[in-house]
Amino acid sequence: MSGGGLLVAGTTSDAGKSVVTAGICRWLVRQGVKVAPFKAQNMSLNSFVTREGAEIGRAQAMQAQAARVEPTALMNPVLLKPGSDRSSQVVLLGKPVGEMSARGFFGTAGGKTYGKGVQGGHREALLGTVTECLAELRSQYDAVICEGAGSPAEINLRRTDIVNMGIARAADFPVVVVGDIDRGGVFASFFGTTALLAREDQRLVAGYLVNKFRGDVSLLEPGLEMLEGLTGRKTYGVLPFAHGLGIDEEDGLRVSMRGAVRESVVAPPVGEDVLRVAVCAVPLMSNFTDVDALAAEPGVVVRFVDRAEELADADLVVVPGTRGTVGALKWLRERGLAEALVRRAAEGLPVLGICGGFQVLGEHIEDEVESRAGSVDGLGLLPVRVRFAREKTLARPVGEALGETVAGYEIHHGVADVLGGEAFLDGCRVGSVWGTHWHGSLESDAFRRAFLREVAAAAGRRFVPAPDTSFEALREEQLDKLGDLIEEHADTDGLWRLIESGAPVGLPFVPPGVPEGRG
């Protein structure tokens, strides 16, 4: 008997699908339900490596943690990693299978074959793969909570949809549509989303969930009653606006660029000084979640920057990962940031390069794979030469640095030949400049504290790391907050009926709808 399930769709991108999915997973597991997350297709530069060496979206890894299960490739069978506005690397069942243009992936023209007979221009061929993964999860779990992508009412893409109504119809899953009321227009968005779906798709849209509400809910209730009168569908909850949730998203740079990571509240320092961290906002930035662990430390202020003068007061500069190393290097030079980094290194001020940022800091890059730029000189701050290999490195290394145990994960095509310096997490260190391919290393608490002590000493700051900050505990606390939001503000009895029994029978059609087979 297959487990039940639910699809969490959204009126728009960034409506809150990821956090609602995580919240439902955490609420269910606290009720003793064995639950798993699922997203058929994800587009993100924030990814994670599972224990079996598969690359999946980092949001799905976070949702798996919310469900208290180990993440696997089944939970995100298709991952698209943008390399430009028009093309993405396609990761199928955790492994890269090639580059594809947006037209090739979303269009209908024939094209190159990518693993298991998947062709460019025939995205619908992937529906079999994703439904098989979902069926496997349903055989293992009591419930599977699926996350949609963008909006289910993207009628130009409906015919080849595998992540919204396509997967909902294939699995006969009920759909709850999330709307961000903080943006305004949520009633029109709910109604319009429903009315643009074909009759058979509308049959599965069970109702709505309001996200990020501020104020007195009683003022909203007349509108919810009118919405139900117009659509025949109830609202399954009104979630209040919650500050500082700080969880992994698909691509949450819009939040981070407001000046702090994930709206995080900066706690007062333990020592006399704060520590200022500037993260270079390079193009196609990937896994910028690496710096969340720094932002979690009391007295550490993290901001993203794109101008050289913004490095002047930084105690640590981080050059993060990127899907375009050569392009990031060009961007750093054009903006004067490269010169500022070289100057910092000469002055003994701390710089940390992670993955693509590590490659940028090296002497030389040979790239016939990612940018096809051939031979390119790096910044020369570390004795490293990088060659891009067609095979991607996906690993979960464990090692030691600064006298502490460190765990991380690797996702890169660049192979680094380290020619000198002091060993540092399979990379190297020269003076106050560090470089590593390891993502997630700063989540190792003892190592992070040791690293920050080194940074503070080099920067001349009287900063003292808090002795008891646990990044894992903080993340669990945030996931519990998401579970609390669902438990306290959603109709959990109604949600459970949907998961167990499917969409209510006889939901009315909301005209005009899109004719079946069109769009």
Buried (B, 14 or more C-beta within 10 A) or exposed (E): EEBBBBBBBBBBEBBBBBBBBBBBBBBBBBEEBBBBBBBBBBBBBBBBBBEEBBBBBBBBBBBBBBBBBEBBBBBBBBBBBBBBEEBBBBBBBBBBBBBBBBBBBBBEEEBEBBBEEBBBBBBBBBBBBBBEBBBBBBEBBBBBBBBBBBBBBBBEBBBBBBBBBBBBBBBEBBBBBBBBBBBEEBBEBBBBBBBBBBEEBBBBBBBBBBBBBEEEEEEBEEBBEEBBEBBBBBBBBBBBEBEEBBBBBBBBBEBBBEEBBBBBEBEEBBBEBBBBBBBBBBBBBBBBBBBBBBBBBBBBBBBBBBEBEBBEEBBBBBBBBBBBBBBBBBBBEEBEBBEBBBEBBEEEBBBBBBBBBBBBBBBBBBBEBBBEBEEBEBBEBBBBBBBBEEEBBBBBBEBEBBEBEBBBBBBBBBBBEBEEBEEBBBBBBBBBBBBBBBBBBBBBBEBBBBBBBBBBEBBEBEBBBBEEBEBEEBBBEBBBBBBBBBBEBBBBEBBBBBBBEBBBEEBEBBEEBBEEEEB
